[in-house]
Amino acid sequence: MHTLRYPIGQFTAVQEPTEEQRKQFIESITVMTDKLRHSVEGLGLEQLNTPYRPGGWTLQQVVHHLADAEMNAYIRFKRGLTEEHPVAGTFREDLWAELNDYKDTPLETSILILEALHSRFVTLLVKLKTTDFKRSVTSPTHGDMTLDVAVQRYSWHSRHHIAQITSLRERMGW
Protein backbone atom coordinates (compact mmCIF):
# COMPACT_ATOMS: atom_id res chain seq x y z
CA MET A 1 0.00 0.00 0.00
CA HIS A 2 1.37 3.39 -1.00
CA THR A 3 0.94 6.16 1.53
CA LEU A 4 2.21 9.71 1.92
CA ARG A 5 4.79 8.48 4.41
CA TYR A 6 5.84 5.44 2.34
CA PRO A 7 5.14 6.32 -1.29
CA ILE A 8 7.17 3.34 -2.60
CA GLY A 9 5.99 1.01 0.16
CA GLN A 10 7.87 -0.15 3.24
CA PHE A 11 11.24 -1.85 2.95
CA THR A 12 11.22 -5.54 2.10
CA ALA A 13 14.56 -7.33 1.79
CA VAL A 14 15.53 -9.91 -0.80
CA GLN A 15 17.20 -12.49 1.46
CA GLU A 16 19.38 -14.18 -1.19
CA PRO A 17 19.83 -11.65 -4.00
CA THR A 18 21.36 -12.71 -7.28
CA GLU A 19 24.44 -10.96 -8.66
CA GLU A 20 22.16 -9.13 -11.11
CA GLN A 21 19.90 -7.90 -8.30
CA ARG A 22 22.93 -6.78 -6.32
CA LYS A 23 24.17 -4.83 -9.38
CA GLN A 24 20.76 -3.14 -9.62
CA PHE A 25 20.92 -2.05 -5.96
CA ILE A 26 24.41 -0.64 -6.53
CA GLU A 27 23.28 1.11 -9.73
CA SER A 28 20.43 2.78 -7.84
CA ILE A 29 23.03 4.26 -5.47
CA THR A 30 25.06 5.45 -8.48
CA VAL A 31 22.16 7.48 -9.91
CA MET A 32 20.54 8.63 -6.67
CA THR A 33 22.23 12.01 -6.37
CA ASP A 34 21.14 13.05 -9.87
CA LYS A 35 17.58 11.96 -9.07
CA LEU A 36 17.64 13.88 -5.80
CA ARG A 37 19.00 17.02 -7.46
CA HIS A 38 16.32 16.77 -10.16
CA SER A 39 13.58 16.23 -7.54
CA VAL A 40 14.27 19.61 -5.87
CA GLU A 41 15.21 21.52 -9.02
CA GLY A 42 13.43 24.84 -9.39
CA LEU A 43 11.83 24.80 -5.94
CA GLY A 44 11.79 28.04 -3.98
CA LEU A 45 12.27 28.52 -0.26
CA GLU A 46 8.54 28.36 0.49
CA GLN A 47 8.23 25.06 -1.35
CA LEU A 48 11.35 23.63 0.31
CA ASN A 49 9.87 24.54 3.69
CA THR A 50 6.68 22.58 2.93
CA PRO A 51 6.25 19.25 4.77
CA TYR A 52 5.95 16.28 2.40
CA ARG A 53 2.94 15.15 4.48
CA PRO A 54 1.03 16.53 7.48
CA GLY A 55 3.29 16.17 10.51
CA GLY A 56 6.26 15.21 8.32
CA TRP A 57 9.56 16.88 7.59
CA THR A 58 9.96 19.71 5.15
CA LEU A 59 11.58 18.94 1.82
CA GLN A 60 14.69 20.74 3.05
CA GLN A 61 14.83 18.52 6.15
CA VAL A 62 14.40 15.41 3.98
CA VAL A 63 17.41 16.31 1.82
CA HIS A 64 19.66 17.07 4.79
CA HIS A 65 18.44 13.91 6.53
CA LEU A 66 19.49 11.86 3.51
CA ALA A 67 23.07 13.12 3.83
CA ASP A 68 23.20 12.40 7.57
CA ALA A 69 21.51 9.01 7.38
CA GLU A 70 23.59 7.77 4.48
CA MET A 71 26.86 8.89 6.05
CA ASN A 72 25.88 6.84 9.10
CA ALA A 73 24.86 3.87 6.94
CA TYR A 74 28.17 3.98 5.06
CA ILE A 75 30.11 3.86 8.32
CA ARG A 76 27.96 0.97 9.59
CA PHE A 77 28.63 -0.89 6.33
CA LYS A 78 32.39 -0.40 6.56
CA ARG A 79 32.35 -1.56 10.17
CA GLY A 80 30.53 -4.69 8.97
CA LEU A 81 33.36 -5.32 6.52
CA THR A 82 36.15 -4.81 9.04
CA GLU A 83 34.73 -6.04 12.37
CA GLU A 84 33.06 -9.27 13.42
CA HIS A 85 29.32 -8.61 13.66
CA PRO A 86 29.56 -5.10 15.15
CA VAL A 87 26.71 -3.36 16.90
CA ALA A 88 26.25 -0.33 14.71
CA GLY A 89 25.45 3.06 16.11
CA THR A 90 22.34 5.03 15.43
CA PHE A 91 21.34 8.68 15.77
CA ARG A 92 18.31 10.71 16.83
CA GLU A 93 17.21 11.70 13.35
CA ASP A 94 14.14 13.48 14.72
CA LEU A 95 16.34 15.77 16.84
CA TRP A 96 19.02 16.20 14.15
CA ALA A 97 16.28 17.45 11.79
CA GLU A 98 15.57 20.30 14.22
CA LEU A 99 19.17 21.57 14.39
CA ASN A 100 19.96 24.86 12.69
CA ASP A 101 22.14 23.31 9.96
CA TYR A 102 18.99 21.73 8.50
CA LYS A 103 17.48 25.21 8.17
CA ASP A 104 20.56 27.30 7.36
CA THR A 105 22.61 25.08 5.02
CA PRO A 106 21.90 25.22 1.28
CA LEU A 107 20.53 21.96 -0.13
CA GLU A 108 23.41 21.76 -2.58
CA THR A 109 25.81 21.21 0.33
CA SER A 110 24.06 17.98 1.34
CA ILE A 111 23.69 16.93 -2.30
CA LEU A 112 27.44 17.38 -2.79
CA ILE A 113 28.10 15.31 0.35
CA LEU A 114 25.91 12.56 -1.09
CA GLU A 115 27.62 12.76 -4.47
CA ALA A 116 31.04 12.25 -2.90
CA LEU A 117 29.78 9.61 -0.47
CA HIS A 118 28.09 7.60 -3.21
CA SER A 119 31.21 7.75 -5.36
CA ARG A 120 33.23 6.20 -2.55
CA PHE A 121 30.54 3.71 -1.60
CA VAL A 122 30.04 2.45 -5.15
CA THR A 123 33.83 2.16 -5.61
CA LEU A 124 33.87 -0.04 -2.52
CA LEU A 125 30.80 -2.09 -3.46
CA VAL A 126 31.74 -3.07 -7.01
CA LYS A 127 34.90 -4.89 -5.88
CA LEU A 128 33.32 -6.85 -3.01
CA LYS A 129 32.97 -10.62 -3.19
CA THR A 130 29.71 -12.44 -2.54
CA THR A 131 31.15 -13.62 0.78
CA ASP A 132 31.70 -9.99 1.83
CA PHE A 133 27.97 -9.34 1.46
CA LYS A 134 27.26 -12.24 3.84
CA ARG A 135 29.00 -10.43 6.70
CA SER A 136 26.63 -8.83 9.18
CA VAL A 137 25.96 -5.96 11.53
CA THR A 138 23.45 -5.39 14.29
CA SER A 139 21.46 -2.22 14.01
CA PRO A 140 19.70 -0.94 17.16
CA THR A 141 16.84 0.09 14.87
CA HIS A 142 16.63 -2.83 12.44
CA GLY A 143 18.28 -5.75 14.25
CA ASP A 144 20.72 -8.21 12.69
CA MET A 145 21.27 -7.84 8.96
CA THR A 146 23.72 -9.03 6.36
CA LEU A 147 25.55 -6.48 4.26
CA ASP A 148 23.43 -7.74 1.36
CA VAL A 149 20.37 -6.47 3.21
CA ALA A 150 22.20 -3.29 4.28
CA VAL A 151 22.85 -2.39 0.61
CA GLN A 152 19.20 -2.95 -0.20
CA ARG A 153 18.11 -0.82 2.75
CA TYR A 154 20.52 1.94 1.67
CA SER A 155 19.09 1.83 -1.86
CA TRP A 156 15.49 1.79 -0.62
CA HIS A 157 16.09 4.66 1.83
CA SER A 158 17.21 7.02 -0.94
CA ARG A 159 14.39 6.05 -3.28
CA HIS A 160 11.88 6.33 -0.41
CA HIS A 161 12.83 9.93 0.43
CA ILE A 162 13.09 11.06 -3.19
CA ALA A 163 9.59 9.65 -3.73
CA GLN A 164 8.34 11.72 -0.78
CA ILE A 165 9.64 14.83 -2.54
CA THR A 166 8.36 13.92 -6.00
CA SER A 167 4.96 12.80 -4.73
CA LEU A 168 4.48 16.16 -2.97
CA ARG A 169 5.50 17.96 -6.16
CA GLU A 170 2.92 15.94 -8.11
CA ARG A 171 0.17 16.58 -5.54
CA MET A 172 0.93 20.32 -5.47
CA GLY A 173 1.46 20.67 -9.23
CA TRP A 174 4.98 22.07 -8.84
Beta strands, then each sheet from edge to edge (+ up, - down):
strand 1: 136-139
strand 2: 143-146
sheet 1: 1+ 2-
end
